[in-house]
């Protein structure tokens, strides 16, 4: 049993390490923005410009009124393993309950950055970062 738990912790550490190495692709126009090449365990994607914040569970954003030209920032939030050895012993679930989970997870921003919409089109995010 101890071997199985240590394997879970090691795989969790590898998962947390590997998820931060992905390259996001952003495309679209002032009507629709798409984030692709997202990691498997994404919980949601946030984009914001000024006081406006948009949230999507799959990286697809649609706005009939149109997204305004300008700089937007984004955050990709994923479920990541949490070290359950830090939890109090009485809160651990041994798997026999209906509420059993295989592993504790928490939400963490795994990637953030910015992009621009210029003349109604999403500008290449790499070029947007250079212009900053």
N, C-alpha and C positions, 0 to 999 in steps of 0.2 A: 504494500500500500504506500509506503514512503517513496518508493521508486516512481510510482505513478504520479504522485503529487509533484515531485521534483521535475518530472518530464513536462507536466502542465506548466509549471513556472518557467522552465527554459523555453518551451514553445511560445509562451506568452511574451517573453522578452524578445524572442526572434520576431514575432509578429509585430510588436511595437516598433522594433528597429526597421523592419522591412516596409512598413506602411508609410514612413516618412520619405521614402526614396522614389515615390512615383512622380511622374510629370503630368500635370493637368493640361488639358486642351480646352480652350475657350473660344467659342465662335458664336455668330449670330448677328442680329441687327437691333434696331431700336424697338422692335416688336417682340423679339424672342431671343433669349440668350441660352446657350447650351454649354454645360461642362461635361466633358467626356474623359475617358480613361481614368475614372475615379476608382479608388480602391474598393475592395469587396465589402468592407464593413462600414461604409459611410452611413451616418445617421441623418445628416442634413447638410445643405450648403447655404450659407448666408452671403448676400451681397448688399452693399449699402453705398449710398451717395448722400452725404450730408446727414439729415435726420431721417431719411427714408431707408428702411430695412426690409429686404425681401428674403423669404425662407422657402427652400424647396427640399423635399426628401430625396430627389433623384437628380438634381442639377439642371433641371429644365425650368426656365423662367419665361412666362408669357405676360405681356402687359398690353392690353388693347389700346390704352392711352399713349403708349410708347415710353420707352426709357429715354431720358434726356441725355443729350451729348455731355460728356464730361468724364472725369475719373471716378471709377468705382473700386471699392476694396472688396475682397472676398475672404471667407473662412470656410474651410472644409472640416467638418466635425465628424469624427468616427468613434465607434465603440472600441475601446481598448481594454485589455485585461488590467485588473487591479490586483495588487498583491494582497490576497485574502489572509495571509498570515498576520497582517496587522489588525484584522478585525477581532473583536472580542470573541472568545471561544463559544459563548452561549448564542451568538448570532449566526454561527456557521450552520449550514443545512447539510445533513449527511445523505441527502438524496431520497429519503423515504417519505418526504412530505409532498403533497400536491403542488406546493409552491417551490419545489426544488429547481435550482438553476445549475447548469454545469460549471459555470465559472462567473465570478463577479466581473462586471464590466462597468466602465465609466466613460463619460463623453469627454473627448479631448480634441482641441484644434490641432489637426495634423498637417495642415498647410494653409498658408495665407499669402496674399499678394494683392496686386491691383491690375486693372485693365482699363482701357478707355473706350468710350463710344464716340466716334468722330464722324460727322455727317451721316448719322444713322447706321453706322457699321461698327462692329466690334473690331478694334485695332489689335493687331498681333500683341499679345501680352508681353512678349519678350521686348518688343520695341517700346511698349508703354513703360516698362521698368527702366529701360535705358534713358528715356526722356525725362525721367523723374529727377 
